[in-house]
């Protein structure tokens, strides 16, 4: 998604692996990834969340491609 804010109705519509509703969003508010307006009708990403979502992990060591390594000929 390209938006930084979502209404509670949109958040409730998202399927969450451990259950839906407000609970996952409120958990992210407690952890500092979202802010909520006074009526908890709109949730907005914090800078902490933007930094987390922008993170692009790279493996420290490249693994050889499966089947790509040839065995030495005898």
VOBAMI-438392 format. One record per residue (C-alpha): residue in three letters; x, y, z. Coordinates in steps of 0.05 Angstrom, whole numbers, padded with zeros to 5 digits, always signed. Layout:
ALAXYZ...
***
This chain:
UNK+00000+00000+00000UNK+00024+00070-00013UNK-00015+00105+00042UNK+00011+00123+00111UNK-00057+00124+00145UNK-00115+00075+00147UNK-00184+00080+00176UNK-00203+00028+00228UNK-00254-00001+00179UNK-00197-00016+00130UNK-00154-00045+00185UNK-00210-00091+00208UNK-00217-00116+00136UNK-00144-00140+00134UNK-00137-00214+00147UNK-00086-00224+00203UNK-00055-00293+00219UNK-00070-00288+00293UNK-00138-00256+00288UNK-00165-00191+00261UNK-00200-00131+00288UNK-00167-00074+00326UNK-00120-00116+00368UNK-00062-00122+00319UNK-00065-00046+00305UNK-00068-00029+00379UNK-00008-00075+00390UNK+00031-00036+00338UNK+00011+00029+00373UNK+00039+00002+00438UNK+00104-00017+00403UNK+00111+00052+00371UNK+00099+00032+00298UNK+00031+00067+00293UNK-00004+00126+00323UNK-00079+00130+00332UNK-00124+00191+00334UNK-00164+00204+00397UNK-00224+00163+00374UNK-00180+00107+00347UNK-00213+00117+00279UNK-00149+00129+00240UNK-00080+00097+00248UNK-00017+00128+00219UNK+00053+00101+00209UNK+00108+00129+00253UNK+00179+00142+00229UNK+00199+00078+00265UNK+00151+00039+00221UNK+00174+00074+00158UNK+00246+00056+00174UNK+00227-00016+00188UNK+00188-00022+00123UNK+00245+00009+00083UNK+00295-00042+00109UNK+00321-00087+00053UNK+00359-00145+00084UNK+00415-00177+00044UNK+00447-00244+00059UNK+00517-00237+00088UNK+00543-00294+00046UNK+00516-00315-00022UNK+00499-00389-00024UNK+00517-00429-00085UNK+00458-00440-00131UNK+00427-00508-00122UNK+00457-00554-00175UNK+00502-00499-00201UNK+00566-00525-00171UNK+00599-00577-00215UNK+00638-00634-00186UNK+00710-00641-00210UNK+00718-00689-00268UNK+00760-00752-00255
***
